[in-house]
Amino acid sequence: MLINHDTRSALDAVVDLVNTAPQGEDQDGLADLAALRRFVERNEVSDVGPFSERDLSATRSVREKFAQVFTATDDAGAAALLNALVAAAGTTPRLTDHDGYDWHVHYFAPGASLADHLAADGGMALAFLVVAGERERLRRCEAPDCGRAFVDLSRNRSRRYCDSRTCGNRLHVAAYRARRREAAE
């Protein structure tokens, strides 16, 4: 599946945003304005100004809606969620070539809030997956103690873990050790 840089960046930001939600005993990754600023810097979100508690609350709301897209049971459900999210953001497509990147499309209006920016660009990136018949690439880690979101961009759609070096490797080592114990007994 061919995905341009901007769409990939938007998908990465969506995944990072969804994964800031508290899971189990984890803290909320968007606990305060400093955490929101770190999220913006980590994802190189452009064209956003200073933040307020209102921005933090609105971004958490967008996070919950994106999480619902990951758990949608079918394309129609995902499409309904994305349509509502993108419409509420006041989508205004425009061409831009900022920060040394070639021409690409931003879907948020100039001066949009952070939440609207994320909803518009991230919502459209997820919509492209639905349109391409690739919604099943939106996954949750299969490690029993994880559940983090990720987009499986592997050629054969076979990725099972959010990170093969942590979750995947940990489970493979545990399975190997279990087989070794079983063989020794």
N, C-alpha and C positions, 0 to 999 in steps of 0.2 A: 504494500500500500504506500503510495507516494504522498507524503505530507510535507508541505513547505515549512520553512523555519518559523513563521509567525503562528501558524496553526499548531505546530509542535510546542512552541512556547506557551500558547494559551492552554493546551492540554496539560502541559506540565504544571502550570499554575493552578488549574482546576484540581488536579490530583493532590498537589501540595495543600491547597485550601481544604479539600475534603479530609485530608489526613491530619489537619490541625484540630479536628473535633476530638473531644475527650473519648477515649476507649478504655474500658475497664478502669484501672487505677491511674491511667495517664491523665495529666493535667490538660486543660484547654490550651491548645497552641496559639489561640488568639485571646489570651487572658486579659490583655491590656493594650494600650496604644503603642507601647514599645514593641510588643510582639507583632502588632499589625505592621509597624514600620519595618521590622526585620523580615516579615513575609514579603512586603513590597520590594525591599532591596534584594532579597534572595531570588525573587522571580523577575527582577528588572522591569517592574511595571512602570510604564512611562506615562507622562501627562497627568500626574496626580499631585494634588497640593497638600497642605497641612491637614491632619486628621483630627476628628472630634470623637466623642463617645458615640455620637449618632452614626458615624462612619463604621465604627467597630460593630455596633449592633446590626447595621444593614449588611455588612460583610458576613457576619455570622449567619444571617438569614439566607443570603445567597449560598453559603456553604451548605446549609441544610437542604436547599433545593437541588444543588448539584449532587449531594449524597443520594437523594431520592432518584435521580436519573440513573445512578449506578445500580440501584436495586429495582428499577422498573422491570416488570415481568415481560413486557413486550414492547415492540417499536412504537405502537400507538400511544402507550402510556408515557414512554420517554419523550415522544414528540409533543404531547400535550404539555408536559412539564417544561420542555425547552421553549415551546411557543409562548407560554405564559411568562417565563423568565426573560426572554429576549424582548418581548413586547413591553414589559414593565420597565425595562432598561432604556426605552426610547431609542432604539437602534437607529444609527445614522451612518451608513457605510461611507467611508472616504478613503481615497488612496493617500499613502504617505511613504516617505523614504527616509525616515529619521535614523539617527544613531548608526549610520554606516550600512544599513540593510537596504537591499534593493526594494523596489516598489512592492507594497503589500497593502492589504485592506484592514483598516481598523473599523470596528462596528459601533463604537461608542461615540457619542457626540462630543465635540470639543468642550472642555470644562466639566465633563461628567464626573460624578462622584466615583470613588473607588469601587463601590458595590456595583454601580451601573457599568463601569468599565469592565469589571470581571464578568458580570452577567452577560453583557453583550458579546465580548470577544470569546469568553469561555463557552457560552451558550452556543455560539455559531460554530466553534470548533467541534463541540459534541454533536451538533446538528449535522455536520459534514459526515461524521461516522455513521449516524442513522441513515442519511441519504445514501451512503455507499454500501448499506447493508452490513455494516461492520460494528453494530452496537455490542455484539458479544465480546468485543475487545475491551470493554469497560468491565473490569474485574475487581474482585477482592482477594487478597492473599489467602491461599489455602492452608497456611500454617495454622495449627489449632489455636495458638495464643497470639495471633496477629490480626488479620482482617483489614489491613491497610488497603486503600484503593490504589489501582494502577491501570494504565492503558497498555494492553498487550500489543506491541507493534512488531512482534516477531513474525517472520514470514509465514510460518505454519500455524500461528495462533495457539502455540503450545505452552506459553509461559504460565506458571502456576503460582509463583511467589512474587511478592513486591520487590524483593532483592535476592538474587540467587546467591550472593556472598553471605548474607545473614540468614534469612529464613530458609532458603533452599538448602544451603550448605549444612546448617544446623540439623535439619530434618534428615538429610542424606547420611550425615555422620551418625545420628541416633539410630537410623535403620541399619546401618552397617554394623554398629556395635551390638545391636539386638541380634542380628544374624550370627555374629561371631560368638556371642554368649550361647545362643541356641545350638550352634555347631559344637561348642565345647562341652555342652551338657550331654 
